[in-house]
Each structure stands twice: as C-alpha cells, then as structure tokens.
Amino acid sequence: MSIYFDTAKNRFMENLGSFTLISSQEKGSSETAVFTNGKMNAKLLYAHDANRFYLFKGEPGCADDEYIELQSYFFEPSDDSDGDIREATSVANEFSETLGGNMSAPAVPAASRKVTKKERDTDEASAIYFVNRIPNVLPECREPLLQHKEHYEMLLPDNFCAEVVTVAVDKMLSSKKDKKKTEEFFAFIDKMYALGGLDVKSIITMTILNSITGEQRIAQVEEYISPELAKAWRMARRFIGKEVKPEKESKYQQMSKAYRSELQNQMNQGK
C-alpha cells in the first residue's frame, strides 16, 4: 500500500470512531479499504491511474457494485512528500466529515511522516486545511473547490479564496436572509485566524476581509468578528491600494512579505 493511502485510511479510521476496518487490499492500480459501524459500510478507494480518491457508502454485506459514490477528491503525488501526506490527511478529513466523523484526531501519525516544519505548522494551522473547511460554512464553494483542484492539479489556497470565496462572501453579505449563515462563517473565520499560521492569517485578512469595502459593510462585519481579528484587519487595510498587477508577482510577494513581517511583529509583541 502507498504511504498516502495508508495515511488517508488511518486518519479516516481515527476520525470515524464508531467504524471499524473490515478489509484493506490493493488490486491492480487501485487501493481500497472498507469500514463498517454495523449499520452502514464506508469504502475508501484510491485509483492511481485516475489520480483520485473516492468515498462510497453501502449496506453491510453489500456487493462491490452496490456501493454508492458520495464524493471524490483529485490527488496526484508530487515531489513534496510531506505536502502530499498533508493533502492525503485533508482527503480523509473531508471524507469523514461527509459521514459526520470526529475531527479532533491528531494530525498524521508520527510513523507516517518525517519530522519537518510540519511539527511547527500543524494541519489545523495550514492554509490547505483552512480552505478545505470553507465549504462546511459556504456550501456553494464545494463544487468550485473540486473544480479548482482538478484544474490546477493541486490546491492554491490564496488563489481559490481570491477567485471564489470573496465572491461568495459578497453575495452572503448582500443577502438579508443569511444572517445565521453570516454569523457561522465569521465565527469560523475567527476560529481559524486564532488557530492558523501566518499563511492562514494573511489569506483571511489580506484576501477575504480586504475584499469587503464600504464603511457600512466593514462596520457590519466587525460586529461579527473578535477584537483581535478586527485589529489585524485594520492593519491589513493599510495595504489596499498598494497591490500590483498579478503578473508582477515578485512585487506582490514583496508586499505580502512586508505585511506578514508586520503581522509577526504584532504577534510577538502580544506574547
């Protein structure tokens, strides 16, 4: 079995505490694992030739052709094995969440990864983890997220948030019928800002929140977020207008680096 399938299988089993593993096999270009809780079977499959993970459900004891596909996730291993392991973990998290699993399990088991910067930046602090959770509070982003991953053959967190999430947030704030959804979204943003690393904090403030303009709308949003996040957003707004054209990536990176440096200083002063 590949380390990536083992990672996804083990995390999936950890998240779904009421399920037990009843079979695991490799056949041809596919790897499968079947779990059951006595009332339902869940099958995790990774098709190497399609570069895709699949989640199926079925009745206990059902035949292979009786399983129903619930979800799929594009996954193609790269030269970054640690990043691939994190992505495989995200696959398991998303699939188990679909089945109502527990998301409190530890990240990747120590035996499945090298000791790297990941020790400092846990899954919960990563931008990939953050973006993969967004469809839970903005369901309209789920299909675009799958399309994004398939198109780029990877997840580009800031790119996805700039192209999709900002549009969804604008529509949500423009609707007077989505107050509960708005509260849930900004509660999620608050939580992820507190838990996230610098990449997550930058995406939340520089990309998502900075897309919100107008004094009235800014005041509206500040009612939903914590004082800490509101302060960080005010700092990030100073960079509005300093943005350059996308093709001048190096200048954008310099501006982003300056913001992150200032954000890091603010975090250090608060310790």
DAFENVEN-V141123 format. One record per backbone hydrogen bond with DSSP energy under -0.5 kcal/mol. NH is the residue of the N-H (numbers start at 1). CO is the residue of the C=O. E is the energy in kcal/mol with one decimal. If there is no record, write none. Layout:
BEGIN
nh->(NH;NH)
co->(CO;CO)
e->(E;E)
END
This chain:
BEGIN
nh->(6;7;8;9;10;11;12;13;14;15;16;17;19;20;22;23;25;27;30;31;32;33;34;35;36;37;41;42;43;44;45;46;47;47;48;48;51;52;53;54;55;56;57;58;62;66;67;68;70;71;73;75;81;84;85;86;87;88;89;90;91;92;93;94;95;96;97;98;99;100;101;102;112;113;116;119;120;121;122;125;126;126;130;131;132;133;133;134;134;135;136;137;138;141;142;144;145;146;147;148;149;150;151;152;153;156;157;160;161;162;163;164;165;166;168;169;170;171;172;173;174;175;175;178;182;183;184;185;186;187;188;189;190;191;192;193;194;195;196;197;201;202;203;204;205;206;207;207;208;209;210;211;212;213;218;219;220;221;222;223;223;224;225;230;231;232;233;234;235;236;237;238;238;239;240;242;248;249;251;252;253;254;255;256;257;258;259;260;261;262;263;264;265;266;267;268;269;270;271)
co->(2;3;4;5;6;7;8;9;10;11;12;15;16;36;34;34;32;30;27;46;25;44;23;42;20;40;58;35;56;33;54;31;45;52;29;46;47;47;73;45;71;43;68;41;59;63;64;57;55;55;53;51;79;80;81;82;83;84;85;86;87;88;89;90;91;92;93;94;95;97;96;15;109;110;114;116;117;117;120;122;122;123;126;127;128;129;130;130;131;131;133;134;134;138;139;140;141;142;143;144;145;146;147;148;149;154;155;156;157;158;159;160;160;161;164;165;166;167;168;169;170;171;172;175;178;179;180;181;182;183;184;185;186;187;188;189;190;191;192;125;197;198;199;200;201;202;202;203;203;204;205;208;209;211;214;215;216;217;218;219;220;221;221;226;227;228;229;230;231;232;233;234;235;236;237;239;245;247;248;248;249;250;251;252;253;254;255;256;257;258;259;260;261;262;263;264;265;266;268)
e->(-2.5;-2.2;-2.3;-3.1;-2.9;-2.4;-2.5;-2.2;-2.1;-2.6;-2.0;-1.3;-1.8;-2.5;-2.9;-1.3;-2.4;-2.7;-2.0;-2.0;-2.9;-2.2;-2.6;-3.2;-2.0;-1.8;-3.3;-2.7;-2.4;-2.9;-2.3;-2.7;-0.5;-2.6;-2.9;-0.8;-1.0;-1.5;-2.9;-3.1;-2.7;-2.5;-2.1;-2.0;-2.2;-1.9;-1.2;-3.0;-3.3;-1.4;-2.4;-2.6;-1.1;-2.3;-2.2;-2.0;-2.2;-2.6;-2.1;-2.0;-2.0;-2.0;-2.5;-2.7;-2.7;-2.8;-1.9;-1.6;-1.1;-1.6;-3.3;-3.0;-2.2;-1.2;-0.9;-2.4;-1.6;-2.3;-0.8;-1.4;-0.7;-1.5;-2.0;-2.7;-2.4;-0.9;-0.9;-0.8;-0.8;-0.5;-1.8;-1.8;-2.4;-2.6;-1.8;-0.5;-1.9;-1.9;-2.4;-2.6;-2.3;-2.0;-2.6;-2.7;-1.3;-0.6;-0.7;-2.8;-2.4;-2.4;-2.2;-2.9;-1.2;-2.3;-2.1;-2.7;-2.1;-2.2;-2.2;-2.6;-1.5;-0.9;-0.6;-0.5;-2.8;-2.6;-2.4;-2.5;-2.3;-1.8;-2.0;-2.5;-2.3;-2.2;-2.7;-2.4;-2.1;-2.1;-2.6;-2.5;-2.5;-2.7;-2.4;-2.6;-2.3;-2.4;-0.9;-0.9;-2.6;-2.9;-1.5;-0.9;-1.9;-0.6;-2.7;-2.4;-1.9;-2.3;-2.4;-0.8;-0.6;-1.8;-1.0;-2.6;-2.2;-2.0;-2.5;-2.1;-1.8;-2.2;-2.2;-0.5;-1.0;-2.0;-1.3;-1.8;-1.9;-1.7;-0.5;-1.8;-3.0;-1.9;-2.3;-3.0;-2.7;-2.1;-2.1;-2.7;-2.4;-2.0;-2.7;-2.8;-2.1;-2.2;-2.1;-2.5;-2.3;-1.1;-1.0)
END
